Amino acid sequence: MYDKNWAKVDLDNVPRMVTPAPGPKSHEMHARAAQYMKGYSSQVRLFPVVFESGHGCTLTDVDGNVYIDFSSGIYVTGLGHCHPKVTEAVQRAAGELMNAHDYTTPIKMRLLEKLADITMGEGRKKLSGMQLYDSGTTAVEAGLRLMRAATGKSEFISFHRDFHGKTMGAVGLARLDASQGLRAPGFFLAPRGYCYRCEFRQKYPDCDLLCVDYLRTIIREETAGRVAGIVLEPIQGWAGSVVPPDGWIRKIRALCDEYGILLMADEVLTCMARTGKMFAMQHWDTVPDVMTLGKGFGNGFPVTAMLVADQYKEVIEKISASTSYGGNPMACAAALASIEVIEEERLCERSAHLGEILLARMKQLEASSPIVGEARGLGCLLGLELVKDKATKEPFDLAGQLVYQKAFRKGLAWIPAGHILRMSPPLIMDDDLAMKALDIIEESIYETQRELG
Ligand SMILES: Cc1ncc(COP(=O)(O)O)c(C=O)c1O
């Protein structure tokens, strides 16, 4: 049993910036790596720090600066960096057996039984058909293959600004950039329930969720009427922690049932207590037919899953689960230990509580700052949308960049996305440390406001 206080920090010493960041060693090492590594994300391009270690809710860079972690390695390390139980489980597995292809191993058996224990649904709707993969995008691809095989149809509908991964099927579900070329035939995108920027210029709830009704138009006018699945992120991650209005997910579920379309919830980012429930779909009591898990599933170890309703178990037999790394013993050990920690440390409750206190303060910031258009989120999946003018809601990209960099320099590691700032603290964070992180964000916003006039 590990010390329950393993991740406690000395609040007076975190963050601790000993040199202006990114410091000289970071600059030197990043420049050496960047000679070869290309295509860095905006978070690195805007702040090319080199991290050396992580412990619980803090990160330390090669210059000795200590940061509050408000990104969890891009929504991954929800239990904190190097949680002793997960680290120990992976180390033990690495010393026993590293790979056994898709043979059953004792640890895989235990993980599958645990997942069956916590998964959603009852009877034929229970998500008890499972396959294990090594990245979110490959789990998403497996879900697409499954839905095609189960329905004998081949079209998919997904939503504006959702993100599902970088393989060719998954990119077809999302916004394309020039390098990705054409969307494959059979992929259609629909406006999403994003009330702050409603594409139909409606007001919720008076709109009666017109955006969901519009899916009927897409099915009738754009598809060949051969829609296998509707794919959605229950809460958007990349797009900036956009929580759909109540009723949105349930109305889509009803529409799927009416048309005989399968519903796939891509919970790669939202699973494992990130939003205050084990799975985000539980906020709306809605069981999808297919669900993908990733990121926090292994708390840093690459392990993902595709789950499907019991009624499609015969179909899933036809979708080969064999991959080189999916479900290897180290991966299974990491995932099993992570689920156990979430349960033992009651991290769903902790995530919901942190989300409540953080969002309450972020809403005050929304009210007082002329550039915070919307503060939003659920559990430890939070975001701030910056605008030039609250009436026109024009995105304020420069402010997003400056606030991100200023806060980072003060010791907050977090995630930019153009004019949106994303927050994904570890679920184990103490209230005081979370409040300290928000102090830094507030200061950085006020400084930016003054600077940009
Ligand atoms: C909702 C969602 N699905 C799928 C993916 C792809 O996961 P991976 O990067 O592990 O392939 C991501 C990654 O950010 C995601 O947020």
Ligand as a Chemical Component Dictionary entry (heavy atoms), coordinates in Angstrom:
data_LIG
# 
_chem_comp.id                   LIG 
_chem_comp.type                 NON-POLYMER 
_chem_comp.pdbx_formal_charge   0 
_chem_comp.three_letter_code    LIG 
# 
loop_
_chem_comp_atom.comp_id 
_chem_comp_atom.atom_id 
_chem_comp_atom.alt_atom_id 
_chem_comp_atom.type_symbol 
_chem_comp_atom.charge 
_chem_comp_atom.model_Cartn_x 
_chem_comp_atom.model_Cartn_y 
_chem_comp_atom.model_Cartn_z 
_chem_comp_atom.pdbx_ordinal 
LIG C1 C1 C 0 -11.994 12.212 -28.611 1  
LIG C2 C2 C 0 -10.704 11.680 -29.166 2  
LIG N1 N1 N 0 -10.733 10.577 -29.926 3  
LIG C3 C3 C 0 -9.605  10.040 -30.441 4  
LIG C4 C4 C 0 -8.381  10.632 -30.232 5  
LIG C5 C5 C 0 -7.140  10.038 -30.816 6  
LIG O1 O1 O 0 -6.403  9.448  -29.801 7  
LIG P1 P1 P 0 -4.839  9.114  -30.037 8  
LIG O2 O2 O 0 -4.129  10.428 -30.076 9  
LIG O3 O3 O 0 -4.487  8.281  -28.836 10 
LIG O4 O4 O 0 -4.769  8.356  -31.309 11 
LIG C6 C6 C 0 -8.309  11.789 -29.447 12 
LIG C7 C7 C 0 -6.999  12.453 -29.209 13 
LIG O5 O5 O 0 -6.894  13.554 -28.772 14 
LIG C8 C8 C 0 -9.493  12.329 -28.903 15 
LIG O6 O6 O 0 -9.476  13.449 -28.163 16 
# 
loop_
_chem_comp_bond.comp_id 
_chem_comp_bond.atom_id_1 
_chem_comp_bond.atom_id_2 
_chem_comp_bond.value_order 
_chem_comp_bond.pdbx_ordinal 
LIG C1 C2 SING 1  
LIG C2 N1 SING 2  
LIG C2 C8 DOUB 3  
LIG N1 C3 DOUB 4  
LIG C3 C4 SING 5  
LIG C4 C5 SING 6  
LIG C4 C6 DOUB 7  
LIG C5 O1 SING 8  
LIG O1 P1 SING 9  
LIG P1 O2 DOUB 10 
LIG P1 O3 SING 11 
LIG P1 O4 SING 12 
LIG C6 C7 SING 13 
LIG C6 C8 SING 14 
LIG C7 O5 DOUB 15 
LIG C8 O6 SING 16 
# 
